[in-house]
Amino acid sequence: MVPFKHSLIFLATLGLLTACDSSSSPVNQDQPSASTAAAPAPAETSSTAANTNSTETVAASDQGQVEATNYGTPFAVAEVAQFDSPWAMTFLPDGRLLVTEMAGNLRLHDLGSGETGNIGGVPEVVYAGQGGLGDVLLHPQFAENQQIYISYVEAGDDVSGAAVARARLVLNDSGGGQLEDLEVIWRQVPKVSGDGHFGHRLAFDDEGMLWISSSERQKFDPAQDMSGNLGKMIRLNDDGSVPEGNPFTDQGGVAAQVWSLGHRNILGLAFDAEGRLWAHEMGPKGGDELNLIEKGSNYGYPIVSNGMHYDGEPIPDHDTRPEFNAPDVSWTPVISPAGFIIYDGELFPEWQGSGFIGGLSSQSLVRVEFDGNSAREAERFDMQQRVREVEQGPDGAIWLLEDGKRGSDGTLLKLTPSE
C-alpha cells in the first residue's frame, strides 16, 4: 500500500458546499476544482473516521427541506493505489480490479501483490475535456465467456461521440492481458462538437439487458429529439441489438434504443433489490438529480430543471410542467454526482439497501435511503477530495476512486468498518 498523502476526516457537512460559479462554463461541475490540503495522517495504513454526531438541513427533495443526520462515521479508510486520471472500476471474480484511465489505459490491479498491469487492445480514444476512456463492466456470464464492455469517446470529422464496445478479456501470467475480438455495439448519434456531457455509464439488469446513459453533449435540445439518442437512457441486448419491450420501437431508427428521454448528464446507474433502475445526473447551475427511471418517461431537460442556465437565465421548475417526471431527490447547492452503487454487502449491515453517490465539487460521499419508489439523502461524509467512482468489493468493502486532475494521480480508497 502507498503511504497516506492526507488524512480523511468524515464529518457531516454544514451545508457549505462548493457550488458552481456563475461565470463558469457549463462543464465546471465535472472539472477538477481546488481543494484545501489536509494535515498529514499518521504513518499507518488507515485513518479512522471520527464518531461525531451532528444534524444538518439540506435541500434533499423538490418537495421541501429534510433533515439529514450524521450518526458518526463507522469506517476506516485505506489508501491502496494510485492511477492517472481514473474514471471507473470493476472487480474480476478472482478479486483483481480493472480500472479505466481517461487517457485510454485499462489497468489490472492485484490487491494482494499491489502490482498494476496493463490490458492491451483498447481502441484509440479522444482524451479531451470530459472525454476519454470511460466505464468498464463485466458480462453477467463473464466466468463462462470472459466478455467485458467498455465505453469511450471516439473521433469523427471535427466531432466526437461516445461508443460502447465488447471484447474478450484474455489475461496473461505477467499481470496484464489483452482485449481480443473487440466489437463496437453502440454509438452516440449524432456525433457533435465539444468535449463535455458524454455520460456513457453502463449497467446490466437481472434479465441480461445492457443499459447505457447517453448524455446530451451540452447541446440542450437533443435531449428531446427522438431522431438521435443524446440525452436518453438506452436499453439493449448484450450484443447491441434492440430488445423487445422498448417503448419507442414503433418510431424506428435510434429511437428504438430509447427507454427514457429528457436527461442532461447521467454519471451513475444502479439497480435496487427490486430491480428498479435509479440514475443520477448533473443539473445545470443547481438542480442535480436522482431519478427513478421509468419506461417511456420524459424527465424534461432542457424544458424544465430545478437549476438555471449558467448565464443566469431561469429554467422553469419541474412543478410547472407535471407531464415531466420530477426528480426524487434534487440538490441545490449541487453535489456534482459521479459513481453510484446500491449497497448489498455484509460488512455494513446497517447500510444494506442504501445508495452511495460520489461527489465531485462537493468532495463528498452521499448516502441515500430508499423507500419503495421514493428516496432521500440520509447523510453525507466529507471526503476532502473529488470522488469520481464508487464500487462495492467482493467482501462488502466500499471502494472509491478519487478524481485525479488531468495528468495526475487519483487514489484508490478502501472503506471498512472501524473497530
Secondary structure, 3 states (H helix, E strand, C coil): CCCCCCCCCCCCCCCCCCCCCCCCCCCHHHCCCCCCCCCCCCCCCCEECCCCEEEEEEEEECCEEEEEEEECCCEEEEEEEEEECEEEEEECCCCCEEEEECCCEEEEECCCCCCEEEEECCCCCCCCCCCCEEEEEECCCHHHHCEEEEEEEEECCCCEEEEEEEEEEEECCCCCEEEEEEEEEEECCCCECCCCCCEEEEEECCCCCEEEEECCCCCCHHHHCCCCCCCEEEEECCCCCCCCCCCCHHHCHHHHHEEEECCCCEEEEEECCCCCEEEEECCCECCEEEEECCCCCECCCCCCCCCECCCCCECCCHHHCCCCCCCCEEECCCCCEEEEEECCCCCCHHHCCCEEEEECCCCEEEEEEEECCEEEEEEEEECCCCEEEEEECCCCCEEEEECCCCCCEEEEEEEEECC
